[in-house]
Every structure is written in C-alpha cells, then in structure tokens.
Amino acid sequence: MIPAFATGFATGFSLILAIGAQNAFVLRQGLLRAHVFWVCLVCALSDAVLIAAGVAGMGAAIAALPSLNAAMLWAGALFLALYGAFAMRRAFNPGRLEAAAEGAGSLGVALATCLAFTWANPHVYLDTVVLVGAISVPWTEAGHGTAFGAGAMLASFVFFFSLGYGARLLAPIFARPRAWQILDILIAIIMWAIAASLVSAALTG
C-alpha cells in the first residue's frame, strides 16, 4: 500500500509541476494575496475529483467520445485565448500593475476563473483522468488503486498550497510594476501557447 501511495504522489506531483494555465493563475493570486486559500482548495479538490475518475476508469470513456473531445478542445482554447488577452492588457495598463491588498477582488470571480481553468482546460483532463488513470491500472489490479489515487490527490494539495502561499516569498520582487508587467506578459504567452496547441489538436483530431 505504501509503494502505491508513494508512486501516486510522485506521479501526481510530476504531472502538475509543469507551468500551465492553472498554475499561472494560482501563482498570480498568491502574489496578490487574494483569496489564496479558497483558490488553492478549489484547484486541489477539482483535481481530486478528476483523479478519482481516472482511477475509476473514466479516461477510456472520455477517449471514446470524439465529439466531446473536440468540444472541450475548442472551449478550452477560447477561454485561454481570452484570458491571455486580458493578461496582456494588464501588462500594458500601468494603473493596474500594483499588488492588490490582501483579500482584494471578488471571491466569486476568482473561484469562477479557477473552476474554468480546471474544468474547461482539456490538458487537465489529460493529466489527471487519462494519464493518472492509465498509470494507476497495475495498482488497481493489485488492489491498491485507492492508495495510488490518494497519493496523487495529496500531491495536488501539497503543490497548490505551496505555490499559492509560497508566492509571497516573491513579494519584494513584485513590489516593482515592471515585475508585474513581465509576469502578465509571460502568463499571456503561456495561455496563447496552450490555446494554440488545443486548436491544433482539434483540427488534426
């Protein structure tokens, strides 16, 4: 059981470690100190649900529905492209580059955006449902699928809360508007790059 749990944790952590749309959003919320706990909790809980679905075998079901895959790809691409545009606009709007006070902004908007990054982004399904689900198969067959899934879920909680609250260590750097400008430009590039990959996948799929 312990090897299954450890393998699940390592798998989940390695898959989520890459810089993506969801991670970039959590990082920015952490830097702003805006609703960090709730944003991290929603991300981690969403991942837990998707990981559970993957371990339960939902990855194969999703792969068997081409029309659903195409719809998810286009919806995700549109959302990421729009968010990238907003990030780029922030970068060139000096009046909005300052770090907000703790708790600033709407909790509802933050959580809605967070949910969209999770549930409208096909890459999240690929990582959590399809890949984690596939890697869990040998452990599930050995009767340790629950332990594997629990390890992967814990990895999400550890990662998101570390990213959200650890971002505060960068606060001195982001006291300068130029740092916020660079961050938002990078976020825009990440969003557009992922959106382009989704469009490419939709057109070739």
N, C-alpha and C positions, 0 to 999 in steps of 0.2 A: 504493500500500500504506500509506503514512504517513497520508494522509487517512482511510482506512478504520480504521486503528488509533486515530487521534485521535477519530474520530466514535464508535467503540465505547467508548472510555474516557469520553468526555463523556456518552454515553447511560447507561452503567452507573452512573456516579457520580451523575448527576441522579436516577435512579430509586431508588437506595439511600439518598440523602441524607435523605429524609423520615423523621421519627421513627416507628418502628414497634416491634413486639414484639421482634424480633430485636435491633434497635439498642439498645433499652432494657435488654435483658439484658446485652449486651456492655458497655454503659456501667456498669452496676452491678458487673459482675465487675472492670472496670478500677478502679473506686473502691475495691473491696475488695482489689485486687491479688491476686486468687485465680485461678490457672491462666489468666492473661490470654493467654499465647502460644498455648496449645492451643485455647482458646475462639475466638480470632481466626482461627487456622489452620483449624479445622473449619468456621467460617462461610464463610471465603473459598473453601475447597476445595469446599464444598457448592454455593456459588454458581457456581463454575467448571463443575461438572458440569451444573448446570441451564442455564447459559448455552450450553454446548456442545450440549445437547439442543435448545435453542431455535434456535440457528443451523442445526442439522441438520434442522429442520423438525418437531420434536415438538409444537410448540404447536398445530398444526392437529389432530393426533391426539388430544390431550387434550381439545380443544374438542368433538370429535366423540363423546365418551363422556359423555353426561349423567349416567348413574348414578355414574360415577367422580367427576364434579364435585360431585355432591350429597353423596357420602360424605366427600369431602375437606372440604367446607364445614362439615358437622356435626362432624366430628372436630376440625377446627381451632378451631371455636367453643367446643367443650367444653374443650379444652386451655387456650385463652386465658382462658376464664372462671374455670377453677380456679386458674391462675397468678395472675390478678388478685386472687382471693380470698386467696391466700397472701400477696401483696404488701400487701394491706390489713391483714391480720392482723399482719404485721411492723410496719406503721406504728403500730399501737396496742399494741405489745408493747415497752415501753421497754427491756427487758432484752436485746433483740436489735437495737438501733439502732446499736450501736458498729461502727466499721470493724474488720473482722477482720484478723488478722495475715496477712502475705504467705503465700500458699500454703494458707490455711485452707480447710477444707471438703473434700469428696470430689471428686476429679478425675472419677470415673465419673459422679457425679450432675451435675456441671457440664456434661460433654460430652453426656450423655443429654438434658439440658434444652436445650442448644444445638442438638442434632440435631432435637429436637422442634419448636423454634421455626422451623427451616428447612424440614423435610420435612412437618410437619403443618399448616403455615400456607399456605392457598391463595393468599394475597397474594404470597408469594414466587414461586410458580409464575407468577402473572400478570405480575410484573415481569420475571423472568429468562427464563422459557420463552416466554411468549406475546408480551409487548411487545418484548423484545430480539430474539426470533426474527423478529417482523414487521418491525422496523426494519432487520434485517440482510439482508432479501431482496434489495434492489438491489445491495448489496455482494457478496452471494453470487453473484448472476447475473453480476456483473462479474469474478468470480474472486478476490475479496478477502474472502470470508467468514471465512477463518481469521484474517486480520489484525483484522477487526472484532471477532470473538469474543475474541481475545487482549487487545484494548484494554479490552473490557468486564470481562474476568476480572481484569486488573491493577487496574482501578478498585475492585473488591471488596476485593482485598488491601490496597490503599492505605487505603481507607476504614476497614475493620475494625481494622487495626493502629493507625491513627491514633486511632480512637475508643477502643480498649482501653487503649493506653498514654498517650494524651493526657488521659484521665480523671484521671490522677494530678495534673495541674495544679490540679484542683479539690479536692485533698485538704484544704487549710486550711479550706475552706468546710464540708466534710463531717466535720470534727472535732467538729462540734456535732450532737447527737442530733436536734435539730429539722430540720436539713437532710436527714437520712436519712428522717425521717418524711414530709417533703414529697415527696421523691423517690419513696418507695414508694407514696404516695397517687397521684402522677402516673402511675406505672407501672400501678397498678391501673386507673385511669381509661382509660389507653391500651389495655390488654388488653381491658377490657369493651367499649369503643367498637368495637374491631376485631371482637370476638366478635359483637356486635350486628349489625354490617354483614354478617358471614358468615351469620348466621341469616336476616337479611332477604333476602340473595341466594339462600339455599337455599329459602326459602318462595316467593319470586317466580319462581325459575327453573323 
